[in-house]
Amino acid sequence: MDYTLLSSPLQGFTDFRFRNAQNKLFGGIDTFYSPYIRLNGKMVIKPSYERDLLPENNLDLEVIPQVITNDADEFLFVAKYVRELGYKELNWNLGCPYPMVTKSGMGSGLISNTEKINHILERAHTESDILVSMKMRLGYETPQEIIDVLPILDKYPLKNIAIHARLGKQLYKGGVDLDGFQKCIDTTKHKLYYNGDITSVAKFHEMQERYPTIDHWMIGRGLISDPFLPSMIKNNSLEYPANKMELFSAFHDTLYAIYSESLSGSTHILLKMYHLWEYFSATFSNPHKVLKKIKKAQSIRNYEAAVAEIFKNEKI
């Protein structure tokens, strides 16, 4: 069965710099979703969002922009903006689980508000020609939330609904609810994409067997932890390439060079790289030891030395 691999957006991680480096060195992702645009009540696109979506920054990539909002005017403003950049589709984020987002009635905190969802989709489809897709969780408090909203979504010609099979209140803790996802398949007429805990080739095959009708698969944290994963899935390979450490080192060095250039001050650079290493460390056979070395490096010089030592002595 043919299938498509998609990169699920992670705020602060999967920007155009990361996307380009991952695509160039590893490949395997067919379509990248950009981290969401948030307007905060002001009809202004921040320069960082602008840079992330500029066509010249995404030349060899297929990218779908994303918006997070609970306001129809904001949705339409972003739709018009991305259309002007040449994008035909806008993904609406009803999945973000972070409390500062959900408490504002956005992301997964919006799933239970069927009336507002209906209002925004109605205006999006009557006042814009943008193709709308959705990124959702099963709900915030309970999986019944998505079941209640699916009949409303069925009224609109959505391109697809990508579902992370967890609740918002779980954040990323606990397991995925596979029965909850199956219930969505049984309830909606829309095309569904699966997202959640695809962290290995074996796990991917397990999910394929569980959901034989699904042909679009989203990889989120698994892509940052293991940038080899999409190409290994595509090649149906359980083995890492022979030059795995060399490739991973080149990936790190590319990102480090770009972020050193775009971020100001060593504190910001070290923090950015530390957050990446929270995921990268999972690729190594001793993640705790690797992350501890990075954490101890309080200066650029020490950081570079720690990284060199990791790539020389640790195993993937």
C-alpha beads as a LAMMPS data file, in Angstrom:
LAMMPS data file: protein, C-alpha beads

316 atoms
315 bonds

1 atom types
1 bond types

-500.0 500.0 xlo xhi
-500.0 500.0 ylo yhi
-500.0 500.0 zlo zhi

Masses

1 110.0

Atoms # bond

1 1 1 0.000 0.000 0.000
2 1 1 1.285 3.448 -0.896
3 1 1 1.549 5.846 2.004
4 1 1 2.634 9.389 2.747
5 1 1 4.840 10.491 5.647
6 1 1 4.245 13.906 7.149
7 1 1 6.160 15.933 9.692
8 1 1 3.882 17.031 12.504
9 1 1 4.741 20.602 13.542
10 1 1 6.399 21.209 16.901
11 1 1 6.575 24.801 18.037
12 1 1 10.182 25.896 18.546
13 1 1 11.638 22.896 16.724
14 1 1 10.455 22.188 13.171
15 1 1 11.115 25.588 11.606
16 1 1 12.448 26.008 8.043
17 1 1 16.043 25.583 9.221
18 1 1 15.297 22.204 10.768
19 1 1 13.124 21.133 7.818
20 1 1 15.794 21.929 5.244
21 1 1 18.575 20.203 7.181
22 1 1 16.481 17.081 7.830
23 1 1 15.333 16.887 4.222
24 1 1 18.805 17.387 2.757
25 1 1 20.650 14.907 4.993
26 1 1 18.028 12.228 5.635
27 1 1 14.871 12.734 3.552
28 1 1 11.822 10.502 3.867
29 1 1 9.266 13.189 4.739
30 1 1 6.834 13.934 1.915
31 1 1 5.141 16.970 3.466
32 1 1 6.130 19.261 6.333
33 1 1 3.630 21.245 8.403
34 1 1 4.992 24.549 9.621
35 1 1 4.648 25.441 13.318
36 1 1 1.489 27.466 13.887
37 1 1 0.992 31.174 13.303
38 1 1 -0.563 32.866 16.332
39 1 1 -1.756 36.451 16.138
40 1 1 -2.567 37.291 19.801
41 1 1 -5.399 39.624 18.859
42 1 1 -3.211 41.780 16.605
43 1 1 -3.567 41.422 12.853
44 1 1 0.195 41.313 12.392
45 1 1 2.355 38.435 11.161
46 1 1 5.534 38.248 13.263
47 1 1 8.807 38.327 11.282
48 1 1 9.723 34.837 12.577
49 1 1 6.485 33.380 11.118
50 1 1 7.092 35.309 7.921
51 1 1 10.621 33.922 7.514
52 1 1 9.394 30.412 8.218
53 1 1 6.917 30.474 5.337
54 1 1 8.803 32.455 2.696
55 1 1 8.921 30.294 -0.442
56 1 1 12.661 31.001 -0.852
57 1 1 13.267 29.411 2.579
58 1 1 11.392 26.241 1.588
59 1 1 12.587 25.669 -1.967
60 1 1 12.841 21.878 -2.038
61 1 1 10.079 21.214 0.479
62 1 1 6.353 20.718 0.342
63 1 1 5.084 22.814 3.252
64 1 1 1.596 23.388 4.643
65 1 1 1.155 26.488 6.854
66 1 1 -0.740 26.195 10.118
67 1 1 -2.764 28.650 12.201
68 1 1 -3.886 28.508 15.823
69 1 1 -6.883 30.695 16.627
70 1 1 -10.427 30.733 17.981
71 1 1 -11.388 33.804 15.965
72 1 1 -12.837 33.781 12.428
73 1 1 -11.333 37.170 11.493
74 1 1 -7.868 35.953 12.500
75 1 1 -8.350 32.757 10.513
76 1 1 -9.343 34.720 7.406
77 1 1 -6.463 37.168 7.856
78 1 1 -3.925 34.307 7.957
79 1 1 -5.682 32.523 5.062
80 1 1 -5.322 35.641 2.898
81 1 1 -1.675 36.045 3.950
82 1 1 -0.654 32.480 3.076
83 1 1 -2.611 32.603 -0.208
84 1 1 -0.558 35.664 -1.180
85 1 1 2.606 33.636 -0.535
86 1 1 1.311 30.989 -2.939
87 1 1 0.000 28.392 -0.473
88 1 1 -3.310 26.708 -1.343
89 1 1 -3.971 25.043 2.026
90 1 1 -4.167 26.213 5.633
91 1 1 -4.117 23.745 8.497
92 1 1 -6.090 24.700 11.611
93 1 1 -4.510 23.594 14.898
94 1 1 -6.996 22.127 17.375
95 1 1 -4.343 19.883 18.836
96 1 1 -1.891 21.963 20.863
97 1 1 -2.035 20.673 24.469
98 1 1 -0.066 23.391 26.285
99 1 1 -1.986 25.023 29.165
100 1 1 -1.209 28.618 28.110
101 1 1 -2.882 27.837 24.769
102 1 1 -5.761 25.658 25.970
103 1 1 -6.724 28.062 28.775
104 1 1 -7.253 30.704 26.068
105 1 1 -9.742 28.366 24.378
106 1 1 -7.389 27.459 21.540
107 1 1 -5.684 24.286 20.348
108 1 1 -7.163 21.205 22.020
109 1 1 -8.972 23.562 24.420
110 1 1 -11.297 24.480 21.536
111 1 1 -12.456 20.970 20.553
112 1 1 -15.436 21.006 22.950
113 1 1 -16.689 24.344 21.561
114 1 1 -18.662 22.964 18.609
115 1 1 -20.504 26.230 18.012
116 1 1 -17.328 28.259 17.578
117 1 1 -15.709 25.615 15.372
118 1 1 -18.793 25.616 13.144
119 1 1 -18.807 29.431 12.940
120 1 1 -15.127 29.654 11.947
121 1 1 -15.408 26.880 9.348
122 1 1 -18.542 28.429 7.877
123 1 1 -16.816 31.789 7.413
124 1 1 -13.604 30.153 6.155
125 1 1 -15.553 28.328 3.460
126 1 1 -17.756 31.244 2.412
127 1 1 -15.219 34.091 2.606
128 1 1 -12.027 32.399 1.400
129 1 1 -10.961 29.959 -1.301
130 1 1 -8.293 28.409 0.931
131 1 1 -8.349 24.631 1.294
132 1 1 -8.817 23.873 5.010
133 1 1 -7.379 20.886 6.866
134 1 1 -7.427 20.188 10.597
135 1 1 -4.924 18.977 13.190
136 1 1 -6.670 17.714 16.315
137 1 1 -6.457 15.651 19.452
138 1 1 -9.237 13.313 20.591
139 1 1 -10.428 16.050 22.915
140 1 1 -9.100 17.962 25.894
141 1 1 -10.856 16.201 28.782
142 1 1 -12.488 13.206 27.080
143 1 1 -12.495 11.448 23.663
144 1 1 -16.240 12.107 23.410
145 1 1 -15.339 15.716 22.476
146 1 1 -14.060 14.772 19.026
147 1 1 -16.991 12.400 18.436
148 1 1 -19.366 15.316 19.160
149 1 1 -17.598 17.660 16.719
150 1 1 -17.036 15.233 13.803
151 1 1 -20.635 15.553 12.454
152 1 1 -20.089 19.338 12.260
153 1 1 -16.791 18.863 10.420
154 1 1 -18.578 16.519 8.002
155 1 1 -20.606 19.509 6.734
156 1 1 -17.466 21.082 5.216
157 1 1 -15.157 20.014 2.350
158 1 1 -12.082 19.655 4.556
159 1 1 -9.003 18.195 2.893
160 1 1 -8.314 15.936 5.876
161 1 1 -8.267 15.690 9.668
162 1 1 -4.958 14.685 11.262
163 1 1 -5.572 13.249 14.727
164 1 1 -3.012 12.852 17.490
165 1 1 -4.547 9.980 19.423
166 1 1 -4.209 11.547 22.864
167 1 1 -6.182 13.991 24.972
168 1 1 -4.942 17.546 25.437
169 1 1 -4.719 17.166 29.221
170 1 1 -2.269 14.270 28.748
171 1 1 0.249 16.571 27.045
172 1 1 2.630 13.862 25.796
173 1 1 2.251 11.546 28.791
174 1 1 0.593 8.151 28.880
175 1 1 -0.182 5.991 25.896
176 1 1 -2.098 6.772 22.719
177 1 1 -5.780 5.802 22.613
178 1 1 -5.972 3.495 19.611
179 1 1 -9.611 2.581 20.207
180 1 1 -10.444 6.294 20.367
181 1 1 -8.820 6.785 16.951
182 1 1 -10.713 3.798 15.519
183 1 1 -13.956 5.354 16.739
184 1 1 -13.096 8.494 14.735
185 1 1 -12.548 6.366 11.600
186 1 1 -15.978 4.800 12.167
187 1 1 -17.683 8.171 12.798
188 1 1 -16.495 10.564 10.070
189 1 1 -16.656 10.606 6.294
190 1 1 -13.450 12.669 6.152
191 1 1 -10.003 11.364 5.298
192 1 1 -8.036 10.871 8.533
193 1 1 -4.287 11.031 9.100
194 1 1 -2.780 9.217 12.104
195 1 1 -0.384 10.940 14.532
196 1 1 1.107 9.728 17.807
197 1 1 4.075 7.663 19.010
198 1 1 5.514 6.574 15.656
199 1 1 9.018 6.215 17.049
200 1 1 10.419 3.216 15.170
201 1 1 9.997 1.209 11.973
202 1 1 8.441 -1.626 13.992
203 1 1 5.940 0.777 15.586
204 1 1 5.031 2.107 12.148
205 1 1 4.287 -1.403 10.864
206 1 1 2.243 -2.120 13.984
207 1 1 0.097 0.975 13.287
208 1 1 -0.253 0.073 9.600
209 1 1 -1.619 -3.316 10.590
210 1 1 -3.967 -1.766 13.160
211 1 1 -5.396 0.765 10.662
212 1 1 -5.244 -0.704 7.147
213 1 1 -7.336 2.138 5.660
214 1 1 -4.945 4.895 6.810
215 1 1 -2.335 5.965 4.237
216 1 1 -1.076 9.247 5.740
217 1 1 1.131 9.041 8.811
218 1 1 2.435 11.933 10.868
219 1 1 5.692 11.808 12.773
220 1 1 6.203 14.456 15.454
221 1 1 8.662 14.033 18.315
222 1 1 9.947 10.827 16.686
223 1 1 11.405 12.896 13.848
224 1 1 13.425 15.159 16.148
225 1 1 14.624 12.242 18.292
226 1 1 15.544 10.192 15.249
227 1 1 15.864 12.093 11.948
228 1 1 16.803 8.772 10.254
229 1 1 13.331 7.338 10.958
230 1 1 11.333 8.506 7.880
231 1 1 13.888 7.210 5.361
232 1 1 14.227 3.941 7.313
233 1 1 10.431 3.522 7.145
234 1 1 10.467 4.293 3.416
235 1 1 13.299 1.797 2.820
236 1 1 11.662 -0.727 5.162
237 1 1 14.985 -0.992 6.966
238 1 1 15.584 -1.797 10.625
239 1 1 19.265 -0.945 10.214
240 1 1 20.786 2.520 10.485
241 1 1 23.094 3.511 7.612
242 1 1 26.766 2.593 8.043
243 1 1 27.760 6.278 8.251
244 1 1 25.040 7.074 10.832
245 1 1 27.312 8.973 13.246
246 1 1 28.805 11.024 10.430
247 1 1 25.321 11.953 9.163
248 1 1 23.999 12.781 12.615
249 1 1 27.078 14.885 13.348
250 1 1 26.599 16.775 10.044
251 1 1 22.935 17.356 10.960
252 1 1 23.886 18.738 14.367
253 1 1 26.650 20.928 12.917
254 1 1 24.302 22.341 10.267
255 1 1 21.686 23.298 12.847
256 1 1 24.279 24.615 15.285
257 1 1 25.824 26.859 12.621
258 1 1 22.438 28.224 11.492
259 1 1 21.161 28.877 15.016
260 1 1 24.473 30.436 16.061
261 1 1 23.975 32.876 13.199
262 1 1 20.273 33.606 13.750
263 1 1 20.138 33.750 17.565
264 1 1 21.794 36.470 19.609
265 1 1 24.026 35.617 22.539
266 1 1 25.445 32.357 23.838
267 1 1 22.591 31.857 26.354
268 1 1 19.981 31.674 23.581
269 1 1 22.138 29.416 21.420
270 1 1 22.909 27.005 24.280
271 1 1 19.263 26.879 25.333
272 1 1 18.143 26.154 21.775
273 1 1 20.675 23.356 21.390
274 1 1 19.877 21.932 24.829
275 1 1 16.189 21.651 23.883
276 1 1 17.185 19.852 20.680
277 1 1 19.435 17.501 22.633
278 1 1 16.510 16.593 24.900
279 1 1 15.270 14.803 21.781
280 1 1 18.596 13.985 20.082
281 1 1 19.862 12.143 23.170
282 1 1 17.136 9.497 22.686
283 1 1 18.964 8.312 19.535
284 1 1 22.021 7.335 21.596
285 1 1 22.380 4.112 23.547
286 1 1 22.867 6.048 26.823
287 1 1 20.500 9.060 26.547
288 1 1 20.853 10.146 30.173
289 1 1 24.653 10.304 29.990
290 1 1 24.557 12.233 26.705
291 1 1 22.063 14.820 27.955
292 1 1 23.980 15.247 31.203
293 1 1 27.116 16.178 29.238
294 1 1 25.189 18.792 27.251
295 1 1 23.528 20.198 30.359
296 1 1 26.865 20.626 32.129
297 1 1 28.268 22.720 29.272
298 1 1 27.649 26.303 30.396
299 1 1 29.650 28.010 27.676
300 1 1 29.958 27.749 23.900
301 1 1 33.470 26.360 24.214
302 1 1 32.404 23.665 26.696
303 1 1 29.361 22.860 24.599
304 1 1 31.460 22.281 21.481
305 1 1 33.849 20.091 23.446
306 1 1 30.950 18.063 24.906
307 1 1 29.434 17.518 21.458
308 1 1 32.771 16.439 19.992
309 1 1 33.187 13.953 22.832
310 1 1 29.664 12.586 22.362
311 1 1 30.115 11.989 18.642
312 1 1 33.502 10.379 19.246
313 1 1 32.651 8.097 22.172
314 1 1 28.910 7.447 22.376
315 1 1 26.961 4.916 20.330
316 1 1 23.696 5.233 18.406

Bonds

1 1 1 2
2 1 2 3
3 1 3 4
4 1 4 5
5 1 5 6
6 1 6 7
7 1 7 8
8 1 8 9
9 1 9 10
10 1 10 11
11 1 11 12
12 1 12 13
13 1 13 14
14 1 14 15
15 1 15 16
16 1 16 17
17 1 17 18
18 1 18 19
19 1 19 20
20 1 20 21
21 1 21 22
22 1 22 23
23 1 23 24
24 1 24 25
25 1 25 26
26 1 26 27
27 1 27 28
28 1 28 29
29 1 29 30
30 1 30 31
31 1 31 32
32 1 32 33
33 1 33 34
34 1 34 35
35 1 35 36
36 1 36 37
37 1 37 38
38 1 38 39
39 1 39 40
40 1 40 41
41 1 41 42
42 1 42 43
43 1 43 44
44 1 44 45
45 1 45 46
46 1 46 47
47 1 47 48
48 1 48 49
49 1 49 50
50 1 50 51
51 1 51 52
52 1 52 53
53 1 53 54
54 1 54 55
55 1 55 56
56 1 56 57
57 1 57 58
58 1 58 59
59 1 59 60
60 1 60 61
61 1 61 62
62 1 62 63
63 1 63 64
64 1 64 65
65 1 65 66
66 1 66 67
67 1 67 68
68 1 68 69
69 1 69 70
70 1 70 71
71 1 71 72
72 1 72 73
73 1 73 74
74 1 74 75
75 1 75 76
76 1 76 77
77 1 77 78
78 1 78 79
79 1 79 80
80 1 80 81
81 1 81 82
82 1 82 83
83 1 83 84
84 1 84 85
85 1 85 86
86 1 86 87
87 1 87 88
88 1 88 89
89 1 89 90
90 1 90 91
91 1 91 92
92 1 92 93
93 1 93 94
94 1 94 95
95 1 95 96
96 1 96 97
97 1 97 98
98 1 98 99
99 1 99 100
100 1 100 101
101 1 101 102
102 1 102 103
103 1 103 104
104 1 104 105
105 1 105 106
106 1 106 107
107 1 107 108
108 1 108 109
109 1 109 110
110 1 110 111
111 1 111 112
112 1 112 113
113 1 113 114
114 1 114 115
115 1 115 116
116 1 116 117
117 1 117 118
118 1 118 119
119 1 119 120
120 1 120 121
121 1 121 122
122 1 122 123
123 1 123 124
124 1 124 125
125 1 125 126
126 1 126 127
127 1 127 128
128 1 128 129
129 1 129 130
130 1 130 131
131 1 131 132
132 1 132 133
133 1 133 134
134 1 134 135
135 1 135 136
136 1 136 137
137 1 137 138
138 1 138 139
139 1 139 140
140 1 140 141
141 1 141 142
142 1 142 143
143 1 143 144
144 1 144 145
145 1 145 146
146 1 146 147
147 1 147 148
148 1 148 149
149 1 149 150
150 1 150 151
151 1 151 152
152 1 152 153
153 1 153 154
154 1 154 155
155 1 155 156
156 1 156 157
157 1 157 158
158 1 158 159
159 1 159 160
160 1 160 161
161 1 161 162
162 1 162 163
163 1 163 164
164 1 164 165
165 1 165 166
166 1 166 167
167 1 167 168
168 1 168 169
169 1 169 170
170 1 170 171
171 1 171 172
172 1 172 173
173 1 173 174
174 1 174 175
175 1 175 176
176 1 176 177
177 1 177 178
178 1 178 179
179 1 179 180
180 1 180 181
181 1 181 182
182 1 182 183
183 1 183 184
184 1 184 185
185 1 185 186
186 1 186 187
187 1 187 188
188 1 188 189
189 1 189 190
190 1 190 191
191 1 191 192
192 1 192 193
193 1 193 194
194 1 194 195
195 1 195 196
196 1 196 197
197 1 197 198
198 1 198 199
199 1 199 200
200 1 200 201
201 1 201 202
202 1 202 203
203 1 203 204
204 1 204 205
205 1 205 206
206 1 206 207
207 1 207 208
208 1 208 209
209 1 209 210
210 1 210 211
211 1 211 212
212 1 212 213
213 1 213 214
214 1 214 215
215 1 215 216
216 1 216 217
217 1 217 218
218 1 218 219
219 1 219 220
220 1 220 221
221 1 221 222
222 1 222 223
223 1 223 224
224 1 224 225
225 1 225 226
226 1 226 227
227 1 227 228
228 1 228 229
229 1 229 230
230 1 230 231
231 1 231 232
232 1 232 233
233 1 233 234
234 1 234 235
235 1 235 236
236 1 236 237
237 1 237 238
238 1 238 239
239 1 239 240
240 1 240 241
241 1 241 242
242 1 242 243
243 1 243 244
244 1 244 245
245 1 245 246
246 1 246 247
247 1 247 248
248 1 248 249
249 1 249 250
250 1 250 251
251 1 251 252
252 1 252 253
253 1 253 254
254 1 254 255
255 1 255 256
256 1 256 257
257 1 257 258
258 1 258 259
259 1 259 260
260 1 260 261
261 1 261 262
262 1 262 263
263 1 263 264
264 1 264 265
265 1 265 266
266 1 266 267
267 1 267 268
268 1 268 269
269 1 269 270
270 1 270 271
271 1 271 272
272 1 272 273
273 1 273 274
274 1 274 275
275 1 275 276
276 1 276 277
277 1 277 278
278 1 278 279
279 1 279 280
280 1 280 281
281 1 281 282
282 1 282 283
283 1 283 284
284 1 284 285
285 1 285 286
286 1 286 287
287 1 287 288
288 1 288 289
289 1 289 290
290 1 290 291
291 1 291 292
292 1 292 293
293 1 293 294
294 1 294 295
295 1 295 296
296 1 296 297
297 1 297 298
298 1 298 299
299 1 299 300
300 1 300 301
301 1 301 302
302 1 302 303
303 1 303 304
304 1 304 305
305 1 305 306
306 1 306 307
307 1 307 308
308 1 308 309
309 1 309 310
310 1 310 311
311 1 311 312
312 1 312 313
313 1 313 314
314 1 314 315
315 1 315 316
